[in-house]
Amino acid sequence: MLFAGGVVMIVVGFQTLIQPLLGLLLLSPALVLRPRPGRLDPELPVLREADAPALFELLHRTADAVGVRRVEAVQFTADFSVDVIHYGLRRKRCLVLGLPLWAAHPPQQRIAAVAQALGRSAPGDIRNGAVVGSALESLTAGSWTMRTGGGRAAAAPRVKTLVWYAEEVDEGSRRFHARGRRVEGLIWLLRKAMTGTARLLLRLTRPTARRALFEADDAAARTASSQATVGALRDRRLEASIGREMHRLVIEKKTLVRAQAPEGAQDDFWKSVAEHAARLREQEDLAESSEPEPSAPESPGSAPASTSHISDTLRLARLAHAPQRPATITLDEPGRARVEDELRLPKQAVERLTRRDGVPLAGRS
């Protein structure tokens, strides 16, 4: 709409001066907000079906059980998360798999986490659609791009009165900073408009996103069992602790064992992460064994509307009081060994990137 309005004002009012300027003013945010095809991070390792047939067989079975389109690629990160993104003009699907999450989860919970991510990408959630999803991404990117300089233009430097042409320099400086304040005010208005539009879209799509999230939990329970789905949700609380443990391991390998271990002998990194997660899980189970059972959840329609996402407590209570489902997709020991062998090179690549860039200590909420 901004692009069309800008072009019309330029073409219709070409003989004037004001309308083309206003048209160019509309075209500037339109170019910033234009939909961009997603791209895969070139630094992160990517596997496709020819590279990892056992992994993709598991992913295809999971996608078919959930009832969504299969993924064409898997990209591995150092985040404690798993998600589905679209990339390219044809909006191909890529599973973005965080190796800390994969290492921390037991085998069946990995299937549950993948099933939840695939379920969230179903067409029922319009936030992941081509129109609303692209609009939210563009509005967010435009809002960050148009951040003001924090009032830097308002602080004009003072000129010493004894300097030659001090009055002229001081007057020019005031005019320059006055124009800067006007430009910053215009950018501030555009940024507020983008932020308000994004918040409005989030508020309008909140019921659909909530329903899609519950449906993703149900699909994961049907696929990997209710117990594994509940375990995957509970393990989200381990993110910050696992991040700190990864940070400690990175520092240890950079300082203590760098001289003894060659570059390729780092296969115990993800094993250490898995062992740390198992210890944390045992401590959580002991702490929760003395707590009372959660009360029955409210209906999905009565969930709090003041938050943009559903709390894990509500999702856990909902799954705990729903009929318990067995697993329809499992992996035997030979299948798990084949998948882990295919992940060996991506694990080494992500570990090298982790040692190079470090690990953020603050976990996401």
Disulfide bonds with the S-S distance in Angstrom:
none
